[in-house]
Amino acid sequence: MSVIRFDANVPVEVALKFDGGKQVKSRIPEAPDQMMYTVCGDDTIYVPLHVADQITQLGIKRAELMSICKRQQSGVTRWEVKRISEAAEPARPEPPTMLENQLTRSIEQANQQKAQRALVAPAGLQSTQAVNPSTPNTPNSTPPIAHTVISKIMASALIASIDATQEAERYAHSKGFELEFGADDIRAIAATIFITASKQAPYPADTPNAGGATWRQ
């Protein structure tokens, strides 16, 4: 622990460790009392009582950064106290990025379409095969979307993430333990795929792997 000195016309930035200080006798004989403060870092400062009044009037509390300057000009000394910042506030979570918002919406749409297909596909599959077994099944879902290059890569990343997590869940089940991926996991995996694919050569966005879901453009 050391005493911080105030040189003339040199601002000193400190933050109080405690609210308030302690009035003490000056080491100089017959000099007025001083206010002693402990600052962050366990150093101490000694200031005149009228400087302590300025700190009190400004409402400066512990952990608030302030500047104290002993200004001297033409033989006149004037103390100046300024608040630099408020006390540190708890960190606030950063808002989601545009990519995260797009991925979230895409996952929600994919989950909704998946749920709809799960309800409609069995009956539609049986009836179609009964009428014409050689005719391939085509889902009667939403019309084709006019994709941009970026949206193609993003959609492919989401499809790959969903297929990969489902395959991993099935494999884990075959080994005797349960593994379940949520929307956050799918979004995180898709974001990684999207970022990697964006940095590489043209990405085969419309060519599903064997066993994957066909993506109609």
N, C-alpha and C positions, 0 to 999 in steps of 0.2 A: 504494500500500500504506500502510495506517495502523494505528495501535495502538488496539485496543479497550480502553477503560477500564471498570473495574468500580465503579459507584457503589454506595453502601451500600443494601442491601435491594432492589436492582433486579436481577432475574434477567436474564442474558444468554444467548441461545440461539445456539449456534455448532455447526459441524461441522468436524472436523479434515480438512485436505487430505491429510495424510500420517499414517501410523501412528507414534505417538511424537513426542516433541519434542526440544529441545536445551537442556541445562543451561547457563545463562549467569550471569555475574556481575551483581549488582544495580548499578544506577546510583547507588544511595544508598551512600555510604561506610560500610563495616563492616556493611552489611546482609547477610543470608544470600543464598545463590544463589537464582535463580529458574529456572523451566522456561518456555521460549519455544515456542509452538506457532504454526504457520501454519494458518489456517482457510480454509475455502472462501470465495472472493472475494479471496484473497491478502492479507487482513489478518492481523495477529499479535495474540497475547494473551500476557501474562506472568502467571504464577500462582506462588504458593509451592510448594515441593517437596512438601509434604504434600497439596496439592490435586492435583498430578500423580500422587501415589500413589493418590488416590481414583479418578482417571480410569483408571489401570492396573488397579486392583482391580475396577472395574466392567467391564473388558474392552472399553472403548469404542475402536473402530477408526475409520479414516478414513471420511468420508461419513455417520457416524452422528450424528444430531442430539442434542445434550445441552444442559442448562441449568446454568450456573454462577452462583452468587449469593454475594456477600460480605455476610453478615448481621451487623449490628451492633446490640447492645442493651445498655444500661447500661455502655457503654465496653468491651464484650467483642466481639471479632470472631470470627465462625465462618463458614468456607467450606462451601458445600453444592453437591454435584455430583449431577445426576440425568440418567439416560438418558431421552430423550423418545421416540425411535423407533429401530427397527432400521435397518440400512443398506437403501437402496432395493433392492428385488428387481426382477428383470426383469418387465415387464408380462405378465400372463397373459391369454390370450384369454377374452373374455366367453362364457359359455355361451349356446347358441342360445335365442332366445325361443320362446314357445309357438307363435306364428304361423309361425316358421321351421320348427319341428318338424312342425307340421301340413302345411305346404307340402311338406316333404321326404317325408313319408309319402304324401301325395296323388300326388306325382310318381312315387314308386316303384310305387304301385298302378296309375297310368295307364300306366307303361312295361310292367308285367307284363300288363295287359289288352291293350295294343297288341301285345305279342309273341304272346299267345295268339290274338288275332284274325288275325294275320298267318299263323299256322299252320293255323287252322281255316277262315277265310273263303273261300279259293279253292275248296276242295272243296264247302263248303256252298253257296256262291253258284251254282256250276254245276249242282248237283243240284236246287236250288230253282227255278232258271230253267227247267230242263228239264221239271220237273213242271208248273209253273204260272207262266209268265213274267209274268203280270199281278199276281201276289201279291208285295207288297213284302217285302224281306228283313228279318228281325228277329233280332238277335244273341241267342243263347241263353246269355247271360252271367249275372252275378249278379242277384238280384232287386232291384226298386226300393228305393231308400234313402229313409227319412223324413228329409228335409233340414230344417235350420233356415234362417232367412234368411241368417245369416252363412255357413253351409256352402254355400248356393247361390251366393253371391257369390264365395266362395273357389274353388269348383269351376269356375265360369265363367271366373275369372281364369286358372286353370291351363289350361283348354281353349284359351282365347284365346292364352295364351303359347305353348303347344305348336303350335297352328295357325300363329301368326305366325312362329315360328322355322323351321318346316318350309318355309313359303312363301319366307322370306328365303334359306334354303339353296338352294332350287330356282332362285330368281332369280340368286343369285350364281353358281351352276353355269352358267346360261345365258350369263353374261357372261365366262366363262372362268376363274374362280378358285373355289377351294373355301372354303366357310364352314361351320363346324360348331359348333353350340350344345350345351353339356353341361347336366347336371341343375342345376348351380349357376346357369347363365345363365337357364334356364327359371324356376327358383325366384325369382330376383331380379326378372325381368320380371313374373311373376305377383304378387309382393309389391307392386310399384308399382301394378299395375292394381287389386289388392284395396284398397289404401289409398285410391287415388283414388275408386274406386267407392263405398267406404264413406262418403265425405264428400259424395257427390252424391245426386241423387234416386234413387228405386227403380231398381235395376239389372236389365235384362232377362236374368236368369240362365238362363232356359230357352229362349231364342230364339237359335239359332245363326245366324251369318252365312252367306251363300251359300258353299257349298263347305266349310263347317265340319262337324265331327263332331256328330251328333245326340246329345244328352245325355238319357238316359232317367231320369226321376225315379221 
